[in-house]
Structures are given as C-alpha cells and as structure tokens.
Amino acid sequence: MVKKIVLSIILSSFLFHLAFAADCKKFNRPFGYYCKGPRGGWYGERRQVKTEEEAKSLIKEFFSNKEVIINKLTDKKLFYEVEIYIKDEDSNNILIIDKRNGRMRTID
C-alpha cells in the first residue's frame, strides 16, 4: 500500500513537471521562467564559455538572424569583452560575456 502511494506521488509530480514545462508561459512569474527559446536552447540556460572560439560561436548563435562582424575580442579574468558591428542596424556595440555562465550584456 505504501509503495503505491509513493509511486503515485512520484508519478503525479513528474506529470505536473511535464505539463508545466510544456507551457512555461502559462504561469505568471515576475522574473520569467526557463522557456525553450526560438533557436532551440533554453532561455537563461547557464553554459560555461571557456575559449574565445566558444564566445564567438555564442555571439553568432545569438545574432543568427543578423549580419554581425566581430571586430575585437579581449580575454579578461571573468569575462570576454567583444566589440561587434551589426550591419543591419549600422551600429557598433561592446558586449561582455560572462565566462562562468555565458550570459551576455551590452556595456556600451
């Protein structure tokens, strides 16, 4: 009897998790939730960036719908500083990519 109860609890929590993951926008979260992004990865997914090549690849993946030229990539202690030119917008930007989790943000 106890086995059946434990098994039903595990199964129901697994099914709830599947239903929740299937429609992550259904629940109102103030800071969002991990949702499958338009490019297939999970938005906000942590991913270490260990090499300059991985940083370049991450930028090309993020800007896959735009033509981007990487002008300069500088290796700092905790992040990569990247100067890019976006042809579509005719703009120069400076990004930093955190080496520990792959998060990008502009500093320009």
Stockholm file with secondary structure:
# STOCKHOLM 1.0

chainA/1-108         MVKKIVLSIILSSFLFHLAFAADCKKFNRPFGYYCKGPRGGWYGERRQVKTEEEAKSLIKEFFSNKEVIINKLTDKKLFYEVEIYIKDEDSNNILIIDKRNGRMRTID
#=GR chainA/1-108 SS CHHHHHHHHHHHHHHHHHHHHHTTTSSCCTTCCCCBCTTSSBTTCCCCCCSHHHHHHHHHHHTTTSCEEEEEEEECSSEEEEEEEETTTTEEEEEEEETTTCCEEECC
#=GC SS_cons         CHHHHHHHHHHHHHHHHHHHHHTTTSSCCTTCCCCBCTTSSBTTCCCCCCSHHHHHHHHHHHTTTSCEEEEEEEECSSEEEEEEEETTTTEEEEEEEETTTCCEEECC
//
